[in-house]
Amino acid sequence: GSDALYVMNLKGITVAASNWNTASSFMGQNYATRPYFQNALEGRRQLFYGIGLTTAIPGLFIAEPVRQSGQIVGVVAVKVSLREIEKAWANLSTPVMLADSRGIFFLGAIDEWKYQSRQPLAAKDIDWVLKHKQYASRDSFPLINWRIQQLAGQANYIIESTVEKQARRYLALDEALPELAWTLTIMTDYAPVDKARWLTWIFGSL
């Protein structure tokens, strides 16, 4: 189910690719600037999500060093599409959003929130994203239009925002994905929760 499997030499030039006979072939392309190549060249497995330099299609890149007689002689990588996951999320009644290690939402059910940041970005973080062209030519990641209300003693919190020009209120919970350094935010419409609280208050008052 992967989009492509390809092998790069020590200079980052692709010397073999499963899509060699397509219009968007990786053959001859240089991916030396990609962090997954750089880390694999140092002997470490690397997972990296970004927009493809050749195809302009986003995906998850997984890279490993290629060794011969104990020496690293190249890097092998596989690109995996997350389109099916995003399609599945779009059909959920509870919105789901996924943010990278810097807090930039790159995948999720609400399109207008994509490539916005859940926190102010440091200059060094923006420089890193631009240097590696993680999100292609995109160079601006505005702070998401969220008003957050923390709930005392609880891990979840309330988000007030505007989606498709409609005021929305969500009950949200963050789930850390340590291996990828990503954060999954799961939300549900707060209106039923609010109504239940209101009815409970009325009942208690009576």
C-alpha positions as CSV (number, residue, x, y, z in Angstrom):
1,G,0.0,0.0,0.0
2,S,3.0,2.3,-0.1
3,D,3.3,5.1,-2.7
4,A,6.9,4.5,-3.5
5,L,10.0,2.6,-2.5
6,Y,13.4,4.1,-3.5
7,V,17.1,3.9,-2.8
8,M,19.6,6.8,-2.6
9,N,23.3,6.8,-2.8
10,L,25.6,8.7,-0.3
11,K,25.0,11.9,-2.1
12,G,21.2,11.6,-1.8
13,I,20.6,10.9,-5.5
14,T,17.9,8.2,-6.2
15,V,19.5,5.3,-8.0
16,A,16.5,2.9,-7.9
17,A,12.8,3.5,-7.5
18,S,9.5,1.6,-7.7
19,N,8.0,4.5,-9.7
20,W,10.8,4.6,-12.2
21,N,8.4,4.4,-15.2
22,T,6.0,7.1,-14.1
23,A,5.8,10.8,-14.9
24,S,6.7,11.6,-11.2
25,S,9.6,9.2,-11.1
26,F,12.1,9.7,-8.2
27,M,15.0,8.4,-10.4
28,G,17.8,10.9,-10.5
29,Q,16.2,13.2,-7.9
30,N,18.3,14.5,-5.0
31,Y,16.9,14.2,-1.5
32,A,20.1,15.1,0.4
33,T,18.3,18.0,2.1
34,R,15.6,15.9,3.6
35,P,16.1,15.1,7.3
36,Y,15.1,11.4,6.8
37,F,18.1,11.0,4.5
38,Q,20.5,12.8,6.8
39,N,19.5,10.8,9.8
40,A,19.6,7.5,8.0
41,L,23.0,8.3,6.7
42,E,24.1,8.6,10.3
43,G,22.8,5.1,11.0
44,R,19.4,6.0,12.5
45,R,15.9,5.1,11.3
46,Q,13.9,8.3,10.6
47,L,10.2,9.0,10.2
48,F,9.3,12.2,8.5
49,Y,6.0,13.7,7.3
50,G,6.1,16.3,4.6
51,I,5.0,17.3,1.1
52,G,6.9,15.5,-1.6
53,L,9.6,17.5,-3.4
54,T,8.9,15.7,-6.7
55,T,5.2,14.9,-6.5
56,A,3.9,17.7,-4.3
57,I,1.8,15.0,-2.6
58,P,2.2,14.7,1.2
59,G,3.2,11.5,2.9
60,L,5.0,9.7,5.7
61,F,8.7,8.9,4.8
62,I,10.4,6.1,6.6
63,A,14.1,5.7,5.9
64,E,16.8,3.2,6.9
65,P,20.5,3.0,6.2
66,V,21.8,0.5,3.6
67,R,24.9,-1.3,4.9
68,Q,27.5,-3.4,3.1
69,S,30.2,-5.1,5.2
70,G,29.2,-2.9,8.1
71,Q,29.6,0.3,6.2
72,I,26.7,2.6,5.2
73,V,26.6,2.8,1.4
74,G,23.2,4.4,0.9
75,V,19.7,5.0,2.2
76,V,16.4,3.1,1.4
77,A,13.1,4.9,2.0
78,V,9.4,4.2,1.6
79,K,6.7,6.8,1.2
80,V,3.4,6.0,2.7
81,S,0.2,8.0,2.0
82,L,-2.1,8.9,4.9
83,R,-4.9,9.8,2.5
84,E,-7.1,6.9,3.6
85,I,-6.7,7.8,7.2
86,E,-7.7,11.4,6.5
87,K,-10.7,10.2,4.5
88,A,-11.8,8.0,7.4
89,W,-11.5,11.0,9.8
90,A,-13.6,13.2,7.5
91,N,-16.5,10.8,8.1
92,L,-16.3,10.8,11.8
93,S,-18.8,12.9,13.9
94,T,-15.9,13.8,16.2
95,P,-13.2,16.0,14.5
96,V,-9.6,14.7,14.7
97,M,-6.5,16.8,14.1
98,L,-2.8,15.8,14.0
99,A,0.0,18.2,14.8
100,D,3.7,17.8,14.3
101,S,6.4,18.3,17.0
102,R,6.3,22.1,16.5
103,G,2.5,22.3,16.9
104,I,1.6,22.7,13.2
105,F,-1.5,20.9,12.2
106,F,-0.8,18.9,9.0
107,L,-3.5,16.3,8.9
108,G,-7.1,16.2,10.0
109,A,-10.8,16.5,9.4
110,I,-11.1,20.3,9.4
111,D,-9.3,21.6,6.3
112,E,-9.2,25.2,7.3
113,W,-7.1,24.4,10.3
114,K,-4.4,22.6,8.3
115,Y,-1.0,24.3,8.3
116,Q,-2.0,26.5,11.2
117,S,-0.1,26.3,14.5
118,R,-1.6,25.6,17.9
119,Q,1.2,27.6,19.6
120,P,3.5,30.5,18.6
121,L,6.5,29.2,16.6
122,A,10.0,30.1,17.4
123,A,12.1,31.5,14.6
124,K,14.4,28.5,14.7
125,D,11.4,26.2,14.2
126,I,10.2,28.1,11.1
127,D,13.7,28.2,9.7
128,W,14.0,24.4,10.1
129,V,10.6,23.8,8.3
130,L,11.6,26.1,5.5
131,K,15.2,24.7,5.2
132,H,13.9,21.2,4.7
133,K,10.8,22.3,2.7
134,Q,8.7,20.1,4.9
135,Y,5.5,21.8,3.7
136,A,6.8,22.7,0.2
137,S,6.9,26.4,-0.4
138,R,4.6,27.3,2.5
139,D,6.4,29.8,4.7
140,S,3.6,31.0,7.0
141,F,1.9,29.0,9.8
142,P,-0.6,31.4,11.5
143,L,-1.7,30.8,15.0
144,I,-5.0,28.9,15.0
145,N,-8.1,30.9,16.0
146,W,-8.8,29.0,19.2
147,R,-10.0,30.3,22.5
148,I,-9.2,27.6,25.1
149,Q,-10.8,27.1,28.4
150,Q,-9.0,24.7,30.7
151,L,-11.2,22.5,33.0
152,A,-10.0,22.3,36.6
153,G,-8.4,19.0,37.4
154,Q,-9.2,17.5,34.0
155,A,-7.0,16.6,31.0
156,N,-9.6,17.7,28.5
157,Y,-10.4,21.3,27.7
158,I,-12.9,23.4,25.8
159,I,-12.2,25.0,22.4
160,E,-14.2,27.9,21.0
161,S,-13.5,28.6,17.3
162,T,-15.1,29.3,13.9
163,V,-15.5,26.5,11.4
164,E,-17.0,27.2,8.0
165,K,-18.1,30.6,9.3
166,Q,-20.0,29.0,12.1
167,A,-19.2,29.4,15.8
168,R,-18.3,26.1,17.3
169,R,-17.5,24.8,20.7
170,Y,-15.7,21.5,21.3
171,L,-14.6,19.4,24.2
172,A,-11.1,18.3,23.3
173,L,-8.5,15.9,24.5
174,D,-4.8,15.6,23.4
175,E,-3.1,12.3,22.9
176,A,0.7,12.3,22.6
177,L,2.3,10.0,20.0
178,P,5.9,9.8,21.4
179,E,7.6,7.8,18.7
180,L,6.6,10.4,16.1
181,A,6.6,13.4,18.4
182,W,3.1,14.2,17.2
183,T,0.0,15.2,19.1
184,L,-3.5,13.9,18.2
185,T,-6.3,16.1,19.2
186,I,-9.8,14.5,19.4
187,M,-12.8,16.7,19.7
188,T,-16.5,16.4,20.2
189,D,-19.3,18.9,19.9
190,Y,-19.7,20.5,23.4
191,A,-23.4,21.4,22.9
192,P,-24.7,18.0,24.2
193,V,-22.3,18.1,27.1
194,D,-23.3,21.7,27.9
195,K,-27.0,20.7,27.7
196,A,-26.5,17.8,30.0
197,R,-24.7,20.0,32.6
198,W,-27.5,22.6,32.4
199,L,-30.2,19.9,32.9
200,T,-28.2,18.5,35.9
201,W,-28.0,22.0,37.4
202,I,-31.7,22.5,36.9
203,F,-32.5,19.1,38.5
204,G,-30.2,19.9,41.4
205,S,-31.8,23.3,41.9
206,L,-35.3,21.8,42.0
